[in-house]
Each structure stands twice: as C-alpha cells, then as structure tokens.
Amino acid sequence: MAKVAVVGVGAIGSVIAALLQQGGHRVVLCARRPQAGLVVESPAGDVAVQAEVVTDAAAAPAVDWVLVATKAYDVAGAAQWLPGLCAQGAAVAVLQNGVEHRERFAPYLPVERILPVMVDCPVERQSATRVRQRGVMQLRVPQGALGNAFTQLFAGSPADAAEVPDFTSVVWRKLCFNSAGVLSALLLQPAGVVRGEALGEVALGIIEECAAVARAEGAVLEDDIAQVILQAQRAAPADGVNSMLADRRAGRPMELDARNGVIVRLGRKHSIATPRNAMAIALMEALTAPAS
Ligand SMILES: NC(=O)c1ccc[n+]([C@@H]2O[C@H](COP(=O)([O-])OP(=O)(O)OC[C@H]3O[C@@H](n4cnc5c(N)ncnc54)[C@H](OP(=O)(O)O)[C@@H]3O)[C@@H](O)[C@H]2O)c1
C-alpha cells in the first residue's frame, strides 16, 4: 500500500482518487478548496472517496507518489505542491492531455522523476463534489521502472493501466483526436459540429497537420488517421462537450497551447506548415481577448 497524492481534484483527479482507494492505497487530495463528500459515479456504481484533504501547499505531507491531474494551463499552481509532497523523492505522474508532459514539469523537478501519462476516460464534473465517469479509465505510460511502478498502483482497481513500448505514437494519436476539438470551442457548439461537410473538411485539415507533425516527432500513425478520427467523431454523440468547450463556457482558460499551439510550434521546428491550427488559435485568441 502506498501513500499517493492527487493534485487537482477535478474530473480526472476524482476518478483517479476513487481508483487508488479501490486499489487499497492511502490517498491525499491536494485541492484549492475543501473536498468533503466527494463521490464518483462510476460505471459500476457510486464510490465515496475517503481521503485526507489538504488545501494549503505549505502543509502538504511527503508521499510515495504524486499524480497531477490539473489542466495543462495550471502547471505553475500544481508545482507549488511538489516541494512538500516530493520531500522524500516521490515520482510525479502527469495525467494531462497534449504531448509535453515532461517539458511542463521539467522546471520543477529532475526529469527522470517525471512520468508522462496518456489519460483517456469520458468523465465530467457534475458539481463541486460529484463527478460522472462514463467509461473505463485508460492510462498508458512509457515502458520502464517508473511506468511499471505506476501501473502497479492500479492493480486491484477497475482501471486499465498499462506500459506501452511506443508512448510517442500513443500520445500523438490522442492529440490528433483532440486537435479538432478546437472547432467546437470556437463555435460554442457540441461535438456534432464536425458532421457538416464544410466543417468536417476543416477538422480533417487540422488533424492532418497534427499527424504530419506527429510523424516528424517520431510517431507511427496510419496514413488515413485523419479520416478514421473524423469518422469516429461524427459517429460520437452529437451533444458531447469537450473540455475546451466546457472551459470556454465556464469562462476558464483553455488548453489551447497544449492541444493546438504545440502543433504550430513543433510544426515550425520541422518546417511543416500548420495554417489551420494557427488560424484556429488566432481566432480563439481574438474571440476571448479581454475587452480593452
Ligand atoms: N475530463 C475528461 O474527460 C478528460 C479526458 C482525458 C484527458 N483529460 C485531461 O486531463 C487533465 C485534467 O482534466 P480534468 O477534466 O480533470 O480538468 P478539471 O475537471 O478542470 O480539473 C482540474 C482540477 O485542477 C484543480 N486545480 C487547478 N489548479 C490547482 C492547484 N494549484 N492546486 C490544486 N488543484 C488545482 C482545479 O481546481 P478547481 O476545482 O478549484 O478549479 C480542478 O479541480 C487535462 O489535461 C485534460 O485535458 C480530461
């Protein structure tokens, strides 16, 4: 049994806490606000999370593992927890979207103690203390000692946690899927927006740009990945709300840089043109700029 801290008790962090508890671990919730009565509506029934809750980073206890599940734009705040939680050398698993997990946390701890995690699970916050998990929590990590120790944390829980030999391809495939979500957030409309012919074409272009950069970064993706993803997105429930749309609706920042900015930045590095992603970013920045 390990003592595991979860930093960021939102949709993903709450489910992770419930799974760790089911795996028999001692869970410490590191949150910005009290978390009494946290309940996860899992596919197998409600799980009431019983955990120590800490709301002050200065009071964070040393733990065996730290699992960060904040949004990518909240990394600086999440990092404030690390000196206390990692006082005895704990590793930090980064459960976030995008492909730059290590880069985001490298300013705060030695890179060999950072474990990037591809997290895939449909889950939404219902209220401050209730989340709904609509599918299995899938966690993928690079093969190695750290990856192996991480997957062991979920033994005995219903999570699907596994090491993979080619993490680069796994994480870029997920980014390909997420990249076109920016259209939904731009238009303030749920997932069904890509069912239209014209917007479907735009989505295809955004994903194709992502796939081209992914391949330049070493990912192995099938030739027709963009069509496969668009088809899957068109077949998904039309009223699905991705997290970027949810963030925009709630007036929060968005993971625009982690999901689209990175495609433009790394595209530039490889001399790959990414005009559709660049335009989506420019439009979103203009639409959400504070009125002057
Ligand atoms: N939701 C999904 O279905 C899903 C699926 C796959 C991947 N992901 C990815 O997983 C990551 C987490 O997403 P999410 O949906 O769980 O986000 P979320 O519901 O917005 O939760 C993020 C949590 O982090 C907390 N937080 C922010 N700054 C903090 C700080 N300094 N200290 C402690 N807590 C802090 C927030 O606190 P407040 O409650 O106070 O705002 C919030 O509870 C993202 O990268 C996302 O893209 C999400």
The ligand as an SDF file (V2000), in Angstrom:
LIG
                    3D

 48 52  0  0  0  0  0  0  0  0999 V2000
  -12.3320   15.2010  -18.3810 N   0  0  0  0  0  0  0  0  0  0  0  0
  -12.0050   14.3150  -19.2870 C   0  0  0  0  0  0  0  0  0  0  0  0
  -12.8850   13.5640  -19.7620 O   0  0  0  0  0  0  0  0  0  0  0  0
  -10.5710   14.1510  -19.7420 C   0  0  0  0  0  0  0  0  0  0  0  0
  -10.2710   13.0410  -20.5350 C   0  0  0  0  0  0  0  0  0  0  0  0
   -8.9530   12.8480  -20.9190 C   0  0  0  0  0  0  0  0  0  0  0  0
   -7.9760   13.7520  -20.5490 C   0  0  0  0  0  0  0  0  0  0  0  0
   -8.2860   14.8360  -19.8050 N   0  0  0  0  0  0  0  0  0  0  0  0
   -7.1870   15.7310  -19.4400 C   0  0  0  0  0  0  0  0  0  0  0  0
   -6.9020   15.5340  -18.0560 O   0  0  0  0  0  0  0  0  0  0  0  0
   -6.4300   16.7560  -17.4720 C   0  0  0  0  0  0  0  0  0  0  0  0
   -7.3470   17.1240  -16.2950 C   0  0  0  0  0  0  0  0  0  0  0  0
   -8.6290   17.4070  -16.8580 O   0  0  0  0  0  0  0  0  0  0  0  0
   -9.9680   17.4720  -16.0000 P   0  0  0  0  0  0  0  0  0  0  0  0
  -11.0730   17.3270  -16.9820 O   0  0  0  0  0  0  0  0  0  0  0  0
   -9.9110   16.5780  -14.8420 O   0  0  0  0  0  0  0  0  0  0  0  0
   -9.8980   19.0010  -15.5180 O   0  0  0  0  0  0  0  0  0  0  0  0
  -10.8210   19.7010  -14.4180 P   0  0  0  0  0  0  0  0  0  0  0  0
  -12.0880   18.9580  -14.2330 O   0  0  0  0  0  0  0  0  0  0  0  0
  -10.8790   21.1390  -14.8190 O   0  0  0  0  0  0  0  0  0  0  0  0
   -9.9810   19.5560  -13.1060 O   0  0  0  0  0  0  0  0  0  0  0  0
   -8.7780   20.2240  -12.8590 C   0  0  0  0  0  0  0  0  0  0  0  0
   -8.6840   20.4250  -11.3690 C   0  0  0  0  0  0  0  0  0  0  0  0
   -7.4350   21.0020  -11.0620 O   0  0  0  0  0  0  0  0  0  0  0  0
   -7.6590   21.8660   -9.9740 C   0  0  0  0  0  0  0  0  0  0  0  0
   -6.5390   22.7990   -9.8010 N   0  0  0  0  0  0  0  0  0  0  0  0
   -6.1400   23.8120  -10.6080 C   0  0  0  0  0  0  0  0  0  0  0  0
   -5.0760   24.4260  -10.0780 N   0  0  0  0  0  0  0  0  0  0  0  0
   -4.7870   23.7980   -8.9180 C   0  0  0  0  0  0  0  0  0  0  0  0
   -3.8080   23.9860   -7.9120 C   0  0  0  0  0  0  0  0  0  0  0  0
   -2.8930   24.9640   -7.9910 N   0  0  0  0  0  0  0  0  0  0  0  0
   -3.8230   23.1600   -6.8460 N   0  0  0  0  0  0  0  0  0  0  0  0
   -4.7240   22.1780   -6.7280 C   0  0  0  0  0  0  0  0  0  0  0  0
   -5.6990   21.9600   -7.6410 N   0  0  0  0  0  0  0  0  0  0  0  0
   -5.7170   22.7620   -8.7280 C   0  0  0  0  0  0  0  0  0  0  0  0
   -8.9570   22.5590  -10.3240 C   0  0  0  0  0  0  0  0  0  0  0  0
   -9.4600   23.1650   -9.1590 O   0  0  0  0  0  0  0  0  0  0  0  0
  -10.8420   23.9840   -9.0960 P   0  0  0  0  0  0  0  0  0  0  0  0
  -11.8840   22.9240   -8.9290 O   0  0  0  0  0  0  0  0  0  0  0  0
  -10.6580   24.8250   -7.9030 O   0  0  0  0  0  0  0  0  0  0  0  0
  -10.9400   24.7250  -10.3980 O   0  0  0  0  0  0  0  0  0  0  0  0
   -9.7620   21.3620  -10.8020 C   0  0  0  0  0  0  0  0  0  0  0  0
  -10.4210   20.7440   -9.7400 O   0  0  0  0  0  0  0  0  0  0  0  0
   -6.4480   17.7930  -18.6000 C   0  0  0  0  0  0  0  0  0  0  0  0
   -5.1960   17.8810  -19.2160 O   0  0  0  0  0  0  0  0  0  0  0  0
   -7.4700   17.2200  -19.5890 C   0  0  0  0  0  0  0  0  0  0  0  0
   -7.2830   17.6810  -20.9080 O   0  0  0  0  0  0  0  0  0  0  0  0
   -9.5560   15.0520  -19.3800 C   0  0  0  0  0  0  0  0  0  0  0  0
  1  2  1  0
  2  3  2  0
  2  4  1  0
  4  5  1  0
  4 48  2  0
  5  6  2  0
  6  7  1  0
  7  8  2  0
  8  9  1  0
  8 48  1  0
  9 10  1  0
  9 46  1  0
 10 11  1  0
 11 12  1  0
 11 44  1  0
 12 13  1  0
 13 14  1  0
 14 15  2  0
 14 16  1  0
 14 17  1  0
 17 18  1  0
 18 19  2  0
 18 20  1  0
 18 21  1  0
 21 22  1  0
 22 23  1  0
 23 24  1  0
 23 42  1  0
 24 25  1  0
 25 26  1  0
 25 36  1  0
 26 27  1  0
 26 35  1  0
 27 28  2  0
 28 29  1  0
 29 30  1  0
 29 35  2  0
 30 31  1  0
 30 32  2  0
 32 33  1  0
 33 34  2  0
 34 35  1  0
 36 37  1  0
 36 42  1  0
 37 38  1  0
 38 39  2  0
 38 40  1  0
 38 41  1  0
 42 43  1  0
 44 45  1  0
 44 46  1  0
 46 47  1  0
M  CHG  2   8   1  16  -1
M  END
$$$$
